[in-house]
Amino acid sequence: MKKVGLIMGSNSDLPTVQKAAEVLDSFGVPYEMHIYSAHRTPVQARDFCTSARDRGFGVIIAAAGMAAHLAGAMAAGTTLPVIGIPLSSAHLDGMDALLSTVQMPSGIPVATVAIDGAKNAAILAVEILALGDEELTEKLEAFRAKGTEEALEKDRALSRSYPL
Ligand code: RP5
């Protein structure tokens, strides 16, 4: 199976990015995690994305806060799909990262999830890898069915608390 590259701009991003790792673990999808920054370690970030396809990666997830150019910088160096997670920080509530991640120039897309949307980023990465993997598709369908059942159980619990 192809790997996911799970890249974050700083170790301070780990508590949020960890949630994406947990989702990938639950699907048995292999990944490599790294701290590379578009601004602090641009050479290493560039080396990672330009070699990713040859190194067996199928998708890159890039998470960063503030002037978050990491996902865009990754997308510039590969034709693999890149998913961006804009991260919230002390100022501007993550709007800075959201706009820097989502507003890519035409021709270099970044599939941007919600601010701090690490879980959805990982699910989207699994969906991309599942395009060529029947077993992974079945796991996704089971995951979705479980989510539906959990939501329905909440409705049943609500009805028990507020009977008609
Ligand atoms: C971004 O700057 C990182 O992705 C992080 O979200 C933010 C702050 O980094 P630290 O100062 O905590 O290392 O590049």
Backbone and ligand atoms as CSV (ligand in chain L), in Angstrom:
chain,resi,resn,atom,element,x,y,z
A,1,MET,N,N,0.837,-1.197,0.000
A,1,MET,CA,C,0.000,0.000,0.000
A,1,MET,C,C,0.877,1.253,0.000
A,2,LYS,N,N,0.427,2.293,-0.698
A,2,LYS,CA,C,1.166,3.561,-0.688
A,2,LYS,C,C,1.113,4.189,0.711
A,3,LYS,N,N,2.144,4.968,1.031
A,3,LYS,CA,C,2.223,5.611,2.355
A,3,LYS,C,C,1.629,7.022,2.295
A,4,VAL,N,N,1.292,7.526,3.472
A,4,VAL,CA,C,0.891,8.930,3.624
A,4,VAL,C,C,2.052,9.685,4.259
A,5,GLY,N,N,2.382,10.822,3.709
A,5,GLY,CA,C,3.366,11.712,4.330
A,5,GLY,C,C,2.609,12.669,5.235
A,6,LEU,N,N,2.907,12.638,6.522
A,6,LEU,CA,C,2.196,13.476,7.497
A,6,LEU,C,C,3.199,14.510,8.002
A,7,ILE,N,N,3.116,15.696,7.426
A,7,ILE,CA,C,4.144,16.710,7.659
A,7,ILE,C,C,3.550,17.870,8.453
A,8,MET,N,N,4.290,18.321,9.457
A,8,MET,CA,C,3.830,19.485,10.234
A,8,MET,C,C,4.961,20.498,10.336
A,9,GLY,N,N,4.575,21.770,10.502
A,9,GLY,CA,C,5.565,22.839,10.492
A,9,GLY,C,C,6.392,22.949,11.753
A,10,SER,N,N,5.858,22.434,12.867
A,10,SER,CA,C,6.534,22.586,14.156
A,10,SER,C,C,6.088,21.463,15.094
A,11,ASN,N,N,6.910,21.175,16.099
A,11,ASN,CA,C,6.476,20.172,17.086
A,11,ASN,C,C,5.279,20.671,17.894
A,12,SER,N,N,5.049,21.988,17.907
A,12,SER,CA,C,3.870,22.506,18.615
A,12,SER,C,C,2.572,22.118,17.894
A,13,ASP,N,N,2.684,21.635,16.657
A,13,ASP,CA,C,1.506,21.203,15.890
A,13,ASP,C,C,1.098,19.765,16.215
A,14,LEU,N,N,1.972,19.050,16.897
A,14,LEU,CA,C,1.763,17.607,17.084
A,14,LEU,C,C,0.442,17.230,17.770
A,15,PRO,N,N,0.021,17.940,18.832
A,15,PRO,CA,C,-1.232,17.522,19.478
A,15,PRO,C,C,-2.412,17.444,18.511
A,16,THR,N,N,-2.469,18.336,17.530
A,16,THR,CA,C,-3.556,18.270,16.534
A,16,THR,C,C,-3.258,17.218,15.474
A,17,VAL,N,N,-2.025,17.203,14.983
A,17,VAL,CA,C,-1.677,16.273,13.899
A,17,VAL,C,C,-1.788,14.814,14.358
A,18,GLN,N,N,-1.557,14.612,15.644
A,18,GLN,CA,C,-1.662,13.276,16.236
A,18,GLN,C,C,-3.026,12.629,15.928
A,19,LYS,N,N,-4.064,13.463,15.839
A,19,LYS,CA,C,-5.407,12.932,15.568
A,19,LYS,C,C,-5.483,12.321,14.163
A,20,ALA,N,N,-4.727,12.881,13.231
A,20,ALA,CA,C,-4.680,12.290,11.879
A,20,ALA,C,C,-3.939,10.960,11.931
A,21,ALA,N,N,-2.858,10.914,12.717
A,21,ALA,CA,C,-2.092,9.667,12.841
A,21,ALA,C,C,-2.963,8.557,13.425
A,22,GLU,N,N,-3.799,8.924,14.391
A,22,GLU,CA,C,-4.668,7.910,15.022
A,22,GLU,C,C,-5.654,7.327,14.008
A,23,VAL,N,N,-6.182,8.193,13.139
A,23,VAL,CA,C,-7.113,7.708,12.106
A,23,VAL,C,C,-6.376,6.768,11.144
A,24,LEU,N,N,-5.191,7.170,10.706
A,24,LEU,CA,C,-4.427,6.315,9.775
A,24,LEU,C,C,-4.108,4.976,10.429
A,25,ASP,N,N,-3.748,5.009,11.717
A,25,ASP,CA,C,-3.498,3.760,12.457
A,25,ASP,C,C,-4.744,2.871,12.432
A,26,SER,N,N,-5.897,3.488,12.654
A,26,SER,CA,C,-7.133,2.690,12.748
A,26,SER,C,C,-7.473,2.011,11.422
A,27,PHE,N,N,-7.008,2.589,10.295
A,27,PHE,CA,C,-7.247,1.962,8.986
A,27,PHE,C,C,-6.068,1.086,8.548
A,28,GLY,N,N,-5.027,1.035,9.357
A,28,GLY,CA,C,-3.853,0.253,8.985
A,28,GLY,C,C,-3.100,0.845,7.803
A,29,VAL,N,N,-3.187,2.169,7.648
A,29,VAL,CA,C,-2.499,2.844,6.535
A,29,VAL,C,C,-1.107,3.294,7.009
A,30,PRO,N,N,-0.057,2.923,6.289
A,30,PRO,CA,C,1.286,3.317,6.713
A,30,PRO,C,C,1.546,4.807,6.458
A,31,TYR,N,N,2.319,5.404,7.342
A,31,TYR,CA,C,2.640,6.841,7.170
A,31,TYR,C,C,4.008,7.139,7.761
A,32,GLU,N,N,4.556,8.251,7.303
A,32,GLU,CA,C,5.790,8.803,7.892
A,32,GLU,C,C,5.460,10.193,8.385
A,33,MET,N,N,5.890,10.496,9.609
A,33,MET,CA,C,5.654,11.834,10.165
A,33,MET,C,C,6.966,12.604,10.195
A,34,HIS,N,N,6.908,13.877,9.819
A,34,HIS,CA,C,8.111,14.723,9.873
A,34,HIS,C,C,7.739,16.145,10.274
A,35,ILE,N,N,8.710,16.829,10.847
A,35,ILE,CA,C,8.580,18.270,11.077
A,35,ILE,C,C,9.450,18.961,10.044
A,36,TYR,N,N,8.792,19.536,9.036
A,36,TYR,CA,C,9.484,20.333,8.020
A,36,TYR,C,C,8.705,21.637,7.893
A,37,SER,N,N,9.416,22.720,7.774
A,37,SER,CA,C,8.763,24.015,7.683
A,37,SER,C,C,9.096,24.682,6.347
A,38,ALA,N,N,8.064,25.310,5.757
A,38,ALA,CA,C,8.289,26.037,4.500
A,38,ALA,C,C,9.248,27.201,4.707
A,39,HIS,N,N,9.342,27.684,5.964
A,39,HIS,CA,C,10.144,28.873,6.232
A,39,HIS,C,C,11.431,28.564,6.983
A,40,ARG,N,N,11.361,27.597,7.934
A,40,ARG,CA,C,12.548,27.328,8.762
A,40,ARG,C,C,13.465,26.267,8.150
A,41,THR,N,N,12.856,25.283,7.476
A,41,THR,CA,C,13.661,24.218,6.854
A,41,THR,C,C,13.172,23.980,5.421
A,42,PRO,N,N,13.255,25.013,4.583
A,42,PRO,CA,C,12.692,24.893,3.226
A,42,PRO,C,C,13.406,23.850,2.373
A,43,VAL,N,N,14.685,23.629,2.603
A,43,VAL,CA,C,15.435,22.659,1.787
A,43,VAL,C,C,14.924,21.246,2.068
A,44,GLN,N,N,14.733,20.931,3.368
A,44,GLN,CA,C,14.246,19.599,3.742
A,44,GLN,C,C,12.795,19.402,3.284
A,45,ALA,N,N,11.995,20.455,3.399
A,45,ALA,CA,C,10.599,20.357,2.942
A,45,ALA,C,C,10.562,20.072,1.441
A,46,ARG,N,N,11.403,20.764,0.700
A,46,ARG,CA,C,11.462,20.594,-0.761
A,46,ARG,C,C,11.949,19.184,-1.124
A,47,ASP,N,N,12.994,18.733,-0.438
A,47,ASP,CA,C,13.519,17.383,-0.716
A,47,ASP,C,C,12.440,16.332,-0.478
A,48,PHE,N,N,11.669,16.530,0.598
A,48,PHE,CA,C,10.643,15.529,0.911
A,48,PHE,C,C,9.621,15.438,-0.215
A,49,CYS,N,N,9.062,16.588,-0.627
A,49,CYS,CA,C,7.972,16.509,-1.608
A,49,CYS,C,C,8.470,16.093,-2.988
A,50,THR,N,N,9.675,16.500,-3.358
A,50,THR,CA,C,10.142,16.144,-4.701
A,50,THR,C,C,10.503,14.660,-4.818
A,51,SER,N,N,10.813,14.017,-3.708
A,51,SER,CA,C,11.178,12.594,-3.756
A,51,SER,C,C,10.036,11.686,-3.304
A,52,ALA,N,N,8.917,12.269,-2.862
A,52,ALA,CA,C,7.859,11.483,-2.207
A,52,ALA,C,C,7.292,10.387,-3.107
A,53,ARG,N,N,7.004,10.700,-4.358
A,53,ARG,CA,C,6.406,9.689,-5.242
A,53,ARG,C,C,7.352,8.489,-5.390
A,54,ASP,N,N,8.617,8.757,-5.631
A,54,ASP,CA,C,9.593,7.663,-5.808
A,54,ASP,C,C,9.795,6.871,-4.518
A,55,ARG,N,N,9.511,7.496,-3.372
A,55,ARG,CA,C,9.696,6.824,-2.088
A,55,ARG,C,C,8.437,6.097,-1.615
A,56,GLY,N,N,7.439,5.972,-2.482
A,56,GLY,CA,C,6.276,5.138,-2.172
A,56,GLY,C,C,5.128,5.853,-1.486
A,57,PHE,N,N,5.135,7.184,-1.535
A,57,PHE,CA,C,3.998,7.917,-0.952
A,57,PHE,C,C,2.893,8.075,-1.995
A,58,GLY,N,N,1.626,8.085,-1.511
A,58,GLY,CA,C,0.496,8.287,-2.408
A,58,GLY,C,C,-0.221,9.596,-2.155
A,59,VAL,N,N,-0.098,10.126,-0.961
A,59,VAL,CA,C,-0.753,11.374,-0.549
A,59,VAL,C,C,0.153,12.068,0.470
A,60,ILE,N,N,0.128,13.397,0.451
A,60,ILE,CA,C,0.826,14.162,1.490
A,60,ILE,C,C,-0.210,14.994,2.248
A,61,ILE,N,N,-0.151,14.918,3.570
A,61,ILE,CA,C,-0.940,15.816,4.423
A,61,ILE,C,C,0.046,16.802,5.038
A,62,ALA,N,N,-0.243,18.090,4.910
A,62,ALA,CA,C,0.662,19.109,5.456
A,62,ALA,C,C,-0.123,20.017,6.395
A,63,ALA,N,N,0.335,20.105,7.637
A,63,ALA,CA,C,-0.359,20.899,8.655
A,63,ALA,C,C,0.543,22.026,9.137
A,64,ALA,N,N,-0.005,23.234,9.171
A,64,ALA,CA,C,0.792,24.352,9.681
A,64,ALA,C,C,-0.126,25.474,10.140
A,65,GLY,N,N,0.407,26.268,11.059
A,65,GLY,CA,C,-0.337,27.419,11.544
A,65,GLY,C,C,0.304,28.715,11.076
A,66,MET,N,N,-0.314,29.819,11.436
A,66,MET,CA,C,0.145,31.178,11.109
A,66,MET,C,C,0.216,31.383,9.581
A,67,ALA,N,N,1.328,31.916,9.071
A,67,ALA,CA,C,1.448,32.111,7.614
A,67,ALA,C,C,1.772,30.761,6.983
A,68,ALA,N,N,0.731,29.899,6.927
A,68,ALA,CA,C,0.929,28.466,6.715
A,68,ALA,C,C,1.147,28.116,5.252
A,69,HIS,N,N,2.344,28.276,4.769
A,69,HIS,CA,C,2.606,27.976,3.358
A,69,HIS,C,C,3.073,26.551,3.122
A,70,LEU,N,N,3.082,25.758,4.185
A,70,LEU,CA,C,3.665,24.415,4.054
A,70,LEU,C,C,2.956,23.559,3.007
A,71,ALA,N,N,1.621,23.515,3.053
A,71,ALA,CA,C,0.902,22.657,2.098
A,71,ALA,C,C,1.136,23.139,0.666
A,72,GLY,N,N,1.109,24.441,0.477
A,72,GLY,CA,C,1.349,24.992,-0.864
A,72,GLY,C,C,2.756,24.710,-1.346
A,73,ALA,N,N,3.715,24.814,-0.438
A,73,ALA,CA,C,5.111,24.532,-0.804
A,73,ALA,C,C,5.269,23.060,-1.163
A,74,MET,N,N,4.575,22.187,-0.432
A,74,MET,CA,C,4.617,20.749,-0.747
A,74,MET,C,C,3.994,20.517,-2.130
A,75,ALA,N,N,2.831,21.132,-2.369
A,75,ALA,CA,C,2.133,20.930,-3.639
A,75,ALA,C,C,2.974,21.417,-4.821
A,76,ALA,N,N,3.778,22.444,-4.583
A,76,ALA,CA,C,4.626,22.984,-5.661
A,76,ALA,C,C,5.684,21.984,-6.101
A,77,GLY,N,N,6.021,21.051,-5.208
A,77,GLY,CA,C,7.124,20.135,-5.502
A,77,GLY,C,C,6.715,18.721,-5.828
A,78,THR,N,N,5.412,18.485,-6.060
A,78,THR,CA,C,4.968,17.112,-6.358
A,78,THR,C,C,3.659,17.166,-7.123
A,79,THR,N,N,3.371,16.092,-7.865
A,79,THR,CA,C,2.039,15.972,-8.477
A,79,THR,C,C,1.183,14.985,-7.692
A,80,LEU,N,N,1.656,14.545,-6.536
A,80,LEU,CA,C,0.805,13.765,-5.627
A,80,LEU,C,C,-0.273,14.694,-5.058
A,81,PRO,N,N,-1.445,14.129,-4.677
A,81,PRO,CA,C,-2.424,14.983,-4.017
A,81,PRO,C,C,-1.923,15.463,-2.659
A,82,VAL,N,N,-2.130,16.748,-2.387
A,82,VAL,CA,C,-1.712,17.342,-1.113
A,82,VAL,C,C,-2.947,17.854,-0.375
A,83,ILE,N,N,-3.072,17.431,0.871
A,83,ILE,CA,C,-4.177,17.871,1.728
A,83,ILE,C,C,-3.595,18.821,2.765
A,84,GLY,N,N,-4.174,20.009,2.885
A,84,GLY,CA,C,-3.667,21.003,3.832
A,84,GLY,C,C,-4.560,21.081,5.065
A,85,ILE,N,N,-3.929,21.105,6.233
A,85,ILE,CA,C,-4.669,21.356,7.484
A,85,ILE,C,C,-4.215,22.707,8.022
A,86,PRO,N,N,-5.078,23.730,7.934
A,86,PRO,CA,C,-4.729,25.005,8.563
A,86,PRO,C,C,-4.912,24.867,10.080
A,87,LEU,N,N,-3.926,25.288,10.833
A,87,LEU,CA,C,-3.987,25.112,12.288
A,87,LEU,C,C,-4.279,26.431,12.990
A,88,SER,N,N,-5.051,26.355,14.052
A,88,SER,CA,C,-5.333,27.563,14.826
A,88,SER,C,C,-4.124,27.896,15.694
A,89,SER,N,N,-3.962,29.161,15.983
A,89,SER,CA,C,-2.886,29.579,16.891
A,89,SER,C,C,-3.411,30.735,17.742
A,90,ALA,N,N,-2.554,31.301,18.549
A,90,ALA,CA,C,-3.005,32.277,19.550
A,90,ALA,C,C,-3.710,33.487,18.926
A,91,HIS,N,N,-3.256,33.897,17.760
A,91,HIS,CA,C,-3.845,35.075,17.125
A,91,HIS,C,C,-4.683,34.686,15.913
A,92,LEU,N,N,-5.722,35.414,15.664
A,92,LEU,CA,C,-6.548,35.295,14.448
A,92,LEU,C,C,-7.324,33.972,14.339
A,93,ASP,N,N,-7.267,33.141,15.384
A,93,ASP,CA,C,-8.085,31.919,15.442
A,93,ASP,C,C,-7.888,30.962,14.263
A,94,GLY,N,N,-6.768,31.030,13.593
A,94,GLY,CA,C,-6.521,30.107,12.473
A,94,GLY,C,C,-6.962,30.642,11.122
A,95,MET,N,N,-7.567,31.839,11.108
A,95,MET,CA,C,-7.986,32.410,9.818
A,95,MET,C,C,-6.779,32.691,8.935
A,96,ASP,N,N,-5.658,33.083,9.559
A,96,ASP,CA,C,-4.424,33.329,8.797
A,96,ASP,C,C,-3.982,32.061,8.069
A,97,ALA,N,N,-3.976,30.942,8.819
A,97,ALA,CA,C,-3.546,29.669,8.228
A,97,ALA,C,C,-4.547,29.184,7.189
A,98,LEU,N,N,-5.844,29.374,7.487
A,98,LEU,CA,C,-6.876,28.929,6.534
A,98,LEU,C,C,-6.686,29.627,5.181
A,99,LEU,N,N,-6.550,30.944,5.222
A,99,LEU,CA,C,-6.443,31.683,3.958
A,99,LEU,C,C,-5.148,31.359,3.227
A,100,SER,N,N,-4.043,31.204,3.982
A,100,SER,CA,C,-2.776,30.881,3.288
A,100,SER,C,C,-2.780,29.478,2.705
A,101,THR,N,N,-3.593,28.590,3.281
A,101,THR,CA,C,-3.614,27.205,2.792
A,101,THR,C,C,-4.604,27.037,1.644
A,102,VAL,N,N,-5.743,27.701,1.751
A,102,VAL,CA,C,-6.808,27.444,0.772
A,102,VAL,C,C,-6.655,28.271,-0.505
A,103,GLN,N,N,-6.059,29.444,-0.409
A,103,GLN,CA,C,-6.047,30.355,-1.559
A,103,GLN,C,C,-4.829,30.110,-2.447
A,104,MET,N,N,-4.794,28.925,-3.063
A,104,MET,CA,C,-3.657,28.576,-3.908
A,104,MET,C,C,-3.830,29.143,-5.314
A,105,PRO,N,N,-2.728,29.531,-5.942
A,105,PRO,CA,C,-2.836,29.987,-7.332
A,105,PRO,C,C,-3.269,28.841,-8.253
A,106,SER,N,N,-3.973,29.172,-9.308
A,106,SER,CA,C,-4.493,28.178,-10.239
A,106,SER,C,C,-3.383,27.282,-10.781
A,107,GLY,N,N,-3.649,25.987,-10.784
A,107,GLY,CA,C,-2.683,25.021,-11.319
A,107,GLY,C,C,-1.970,24.217,-10.257
A,108,ILE,N,N,-1.970,24.719,-9.010
A,108,ILE,CA,C,-1.284,24.017,-7.911
A,108,ILE,C,C,-2.288,23.846,-6.771
A,109,PRO,N,N,-3.118,22.807,-6.842
A,109,PRO,CA,C,-4.174,22.676,-5.826
A,109,PRO,C,C,-3.704,22.134,-4.481
A,110,VAL,N,N,-4.383,22.600,-3.437
A,110,VAL,CA,C,-4.252,21.993,-2.103
A,110,VAL,C,C,-5.680,21.722,-1.628
A,111,ALA,N,N,-5.975,20.473,-1.289
A,111,ALA,CA,C,-7.304,20.123,-0.773
A,111,ALA,C,C,-7.323,20.512,0.693
A,112,THR,N,N,-7.941,21.652,0.983
A,112,THR,CA,C,-7.873,22.216,2.334
A,112,THR,C,C,-9.068,21.776,3.169
A,113,VAL,N,N,-8.777,21.220,4.344
A,113,VAL,CA,C,-9.847,20.840,5.270
A,113,VAL,C,C,-10.067,21.982,6.264
A,114,ALA,N,N,-10.966,21.771,7.205
A,114,ALA,CA,C,-11.318,22.816,8.178
A,114,ALA,C,C,-10.114,23.168,9.066
A,115,ILE,N,N,-10.194,24.307,9.709
A,115,ILE,CA,C,-9.171,24.680,10.703
A,115,ILE,C,C,-9.106,23.575,11.757
A,116,ASP,N,N,-7.902,23.051,11.967
A,116,ASP,CA,C,-7.651,21.940,12.905
A,116,ASP,C,C,-8.352,20.633,12.489
A,117,GLY,N,N,-8.703,20.510,11.224
A,117,GLY,CA,C,-9.459,19.344,10.750
A,117,GLY,C,C,-8.579,18.127,10.449
A,118,ALA,N,N,-7.796,17.734,11.419
A,118,ALA,CA,C,-6.836,16.634,11.207
A,118,ALA,C,C,-7.520,15.306,10.906
A,119,LYS,N,N,-8.632,15.066,11.586
A,119,LYS,CA,C,-9.318,13.788,11.392
A,119,LYS,C,C,-9.841,13.678,9.951
A,120,ASN,N,N,-10.492,14.733,9.482
A,120,ASN,CA,C,-11.007,14.705,8.108
A,120,ASN,C,C,-9.877,14.614,7.093
A,121,ALA,N,N,-8.746,15.254,7.378
A,121,ALA,CA,C,-7.607,15.167,6.455
A,121,ALA,C,C,-7.180,13.712,6.293
A,122,ALA,N,N,-7.126,12.997,7.392
A,122,ALA,CA,C,-6.706,11.596,7.334
A,122,ALA,C,C,-7.751,10.744,6.619
A,123,ILE,N,N,-9.032,11.007,6.894
A,123,ILE,CA,C,-10.079,10.230,6.216
A,123,ILE,C,C,-10.019,10.479,4.706
A,124,LEU,N,N,-9.810,11.733,4.316
A,124,LEU,CA,C,-9.690,12.053,2.887
A,124,LEU,C,C,-8.481,11.341,2.266
A,125,ALA,N,N,-7.387,11.298,2.990
A,125,ALA,CA,C,-6.200,10.577,2.496
A,125,ALA,C,C,-6.516,9.096,2.309
A,126,VAL,N,N,-7.243,8.522,3.249
A,126,VAL,CA,C,-7.625,7.101,3.130
A,126,VAL,C,C,-8.546,6.922,1.919
A,127,GLU,N,N,-9.467,7.849,1.712
A,127,GLU,CA,C,-10.372,7.745,0.558
A,127,GLU,C,C,-9.600,7.788,-0.759
A,128,ILE,N,N,-8.577,8.618,-0.806
A,128,ILE,CA,C,-7.758,8.695,-2.033
A,128,ILE,C,C,-7.022,7.376,-2.248
A,129,LEU,N,N,-6.422,6.842,-1.199
A,129,LEU,CA,C,-5.691,5.578,-1.335
A,129,LEU,C,C,-6.640,4.420,-1.644
A,130,ALA,N,N,-7.887,4.527,-1.165
A,130,ALA,CA,C,-8.862,3.444,-1.364
A,130,ALA,C,C,-9.330,3.341,-2.815
A,131,LEU,N,N,-9.053,4.364,-3.623
A,131,LEU,CA,C,-9.457,4.308,-5.040
A,131,LEU,C,C,-8.911,3.056,-5.719
A,132,GLY,N,N,-7.728,2.643,-5.306
A,132,GLY,CA,C,-7.142,1.454,-5.922
A,132,GLY,C,C,-7.007,0.303,-4.939
A,133,ASP,N,N,-7.880,0.250,-3.923
A,133,ASP,CA,C,-7.698,-0.750,-2.876
A,133,ASP,C,C,-9.065,-1.160,-2.315
A,134,GLU,N,N,-9.505,-2.357,-2.715
A,134,GLU,CA,C,-10.837,-2.811,-2.340
A,134,GLU,C,C,-10.973,-3.012,-0.824
A,135,GLU,N,N,-9.920,-3.558,-0.204
A,135,GLU,CA,C,-9.969,-3.824,1.239
A,135,GLU,C,C,-10.120,-2.515,2.018
A,136,LEU,N,N,-9.394,-1.507,1.581
A,136,LEU,CA,C,-9.484,-0.196,2.239
A,136,LEU,C,C,-10.884,0.412,2.028
A,137,THR,N,N,-11.443,0.201,0.845
A,137,THR,CA,C,-12.803,0.695,0.566
A,137,THR,C,C,-13.796,0.052,1.531
A,138,GLU,N,N,-13.630,-1.256,1.761
A,138,GLU,CA,C,-14.545,-1.939,2.690
A,138,GLU,C,C,-14.401,-1.368,4.105
A,139,LYS,N,N,-13.157,-1.072,4.509
A,139,LYS,CA,C,-12.950,-0.478,5.843
A,139,LYS,C,C,-13.620,0.894,5.932
A,140,LEU,N,N,-13.546,1.662,4.850
A,140,LEU,CA,C,-14.182,2.984,4.840
A,140,LEU,C,C,-15.695,2.859,4.965
A,141,GLU,N,N,-16.251,1.865,4.266
A,141,GLU,CA,C,-17.696,1.684,4.335
A,141,GLU,C,C,-18.121,1.277,5.747
A,142,ALA,N,N,-17.318,0.428,6.392
A,142,ALA,CA,C,-17.623,0.014,7.768
A,142,ALA,C,C,-17.509,1.214,8.718
A,143,PHE,N,N,-16.510,2.038,8.494
A,143,PHE,CA,C,-16.306,3.247,9.320
A,143,PHE,C,C,-17.512,4.179,9.194
A,144,ARG,N,N,-17.986,4.365,7.954
A,144,ARG,CA,C,-19.123,5.258,7.724
A,144,ARG,C,C,-20.390,4.694,8.373
A,145,ALA,N,N,-20.575,3.368,8.261
A,145,ALA,CA,C,-21.761,2.734,8.847
A,145,ALA,C,C,-21.736,2.870,10.373
A,146,LYS,N,N,-20.534,2.748,10.968
A,146,LYS,CA,C,-20.400,2.903,12.416
A,146,LYS,C,C,-20.781,4.332,12.837
A,147,GLY,N,N,-20.331,5.313,12.063
A,147,GLY,CA,C,-20.661,6.719,12.353
A,147,GLY,C,C,-22.162,6.954,12.289
A,148,THR,N,N,-22.813,6.346,11.296
A,148,THR,CA,C,-24.265,6.477,11.164
A,148,THR,C,C,-24.950,5.867,12.379
A,149,GLU,N,N,-24.511,4.677,12.772
A,149,GLU,CA,C,-25.123,3.994,13.919
A,149,GLU,C,C,-24.938,4.814,15.200
A,150,GLU,N,N,-23.748,5.402,15.373
A,150,GLU,CA,C,-23.502,6.225,16.573
A,150,GLU,C,C,-24.420,7.448,16.601
A,151,ALA,N,N,-24.622,8.060,15.428
A,151,ALA,CA,C,-25.506,9.233,15.359
A,151,ALA,C,C,-26.949,8.835,15.667
A,152,LEU,N,N,-27.372,7.678,15.135
A,152,LEU,CA,C,-28.745,7.218,15.394
A,152,LEU,C,C,-28.940,6.878,16.864
A,153,GLU,N,N,-27.888,6.323,17.490
A,153,GLU,CA,C,-27.981,5.991,18.918
A,153,GLU,C,C,-28.144,7.275,19.749
A,154,LYS,N,N,-27.478,8.358,19.322
A,154,LYS,CA,C,-27.643,9.641,20.035
A,154,LYS,C,C,-29.094,10.113,19.933
A,155,ASP,N,N,-29.694,9.902,18.766
A,155,ASP,CA,C,-31.100,10.290,18.588
A,155,ASP,C,C,-31.989,9.438,19.488
A,156,ARG,N,N,-31.689,8.136,19.579
A,156,ARG,CA,C,-32.503,7.266,20.446
A,156,ARG,C,C,-32.356,7.691,21.908
A,157,ALA,N,N,-31.112,8.040,22.314
A,157,ALA,CA,C,-30.872,8.477,23.692
A,157,ALA,C,C,-31.638,9.770,23.981
A,158,LEU,N,N,-31.667,10.663,22.998
A,158,LEU,CA,C,-32.408,11.926,23.156
A,158,LEU,C,C,-33.897,11.632,23.354
A,159,SER,N,N,-34.407,10.699,22.560
A,159,SER,CA,C,-35.837,10.345,22.676
A,159,SER,C,C,-36.142,9.720,24.027
A,160,ARG,N,N,-35.156,8.977,24.575
A,160,ARG,CA,C,-35.380,8.397,25.906
A,160,ARG,C,C,-35.428,9.494,26.962
A,161,SER,N,N,-34.567,10.528,26.820
A,161,SER,CA,C,-34.532,11.619,27.791
A,161,SER,C,C,-35.729,12.545,27.667
A,162,TYR,N,N,-36.232,12.678,26.438
A,162,TYR,CA,C,-37.385,13.557,26.195
A,162,TYR,C,C,-38.480,12.780,25.486
A,163,PRO,N,N,-39.140,11.858,26.229
A,163,PRO,CA,C,-40.153,11.013,25.571
A,163,PRO,C,C,-41.322,11.863,25.061
A,164,LEU,N,N,-41.931,11.370,23.997
A,164,LEU,CA,C,-43.074,12.104,23.398
A,164,LEU,C,C,-44.275,12.085,24.339
L,1,RP5,C1,C,4.093,27.340,11.858
L,1,RP5,O1,O,4.274,28.257,12.880
L,1,RP5,C2,C,3.983,26.015,12.546
L,1,RP5,O2,O,3.259,25.111,11.733
L,1,RP5,C3,C,3.269,26.337,13.824
L,1,RP5,O3,O,1.879,26.114,13.734
L,1,RP5,C4,C,3.526,27.832,14.001
L,1,RP5,C5,C,4.259,28.167,15.278
L,1,RP5,O4,O,5.417,27.382,15.386
L,1,RP5,P1,P,6.262,27.367,16.756
L,1,RP5,O5,O,6.709,28.767,16.991
L,1,RP5,O6,O,5.341,26.852,17.832
L,1,RP5,O7,O,7.417,26.413,16.504
L,1,RP5,O8,O,5.140,27.347,10.960
